[in-house]
Amino acid sequence: MTTQGRHGADAGTEELRQEVDRARHDLGETVEALAAKADVKGMAKEKAAHARDRARDKAVSARDAASSRASTAKGAATSRQGKARARQGGAVAASAGAVALVAVLVRRRRDRSPAVKARFRRSRSGPVRVRRRPF
């Protein structure tokens, strides 16, 4: 049987203490990580902050793009071709507006027409088409 001196036993004890300290430290980090995963309120705040930052970045990039397009449009409007294009764009917009207005007026007139109302009757499930008898 071998016996260790006092110095050998202290060295083994000191190694064990260091190992226990490392294990405690690792366990503490693991517990902190699990607590962070379980913190729903904190995660929601973090995601909201992330979404807010993304929205702010997109707004800044959209504002920059709009300002660059506006400066390009101003430059094009001052040139002869830009003026011609502006006139064409105005004509297209005006004709599209006129078509939309006519469509709305025709639809409103059709909805008010008594002939259309006579073809439909109301029921609890919605309008039902009534068959007209031939003459």
Order of alpha helices (4+ residues) and beta strands (2+ residues): alpha-alpha-alpha-alpha-beta-beta
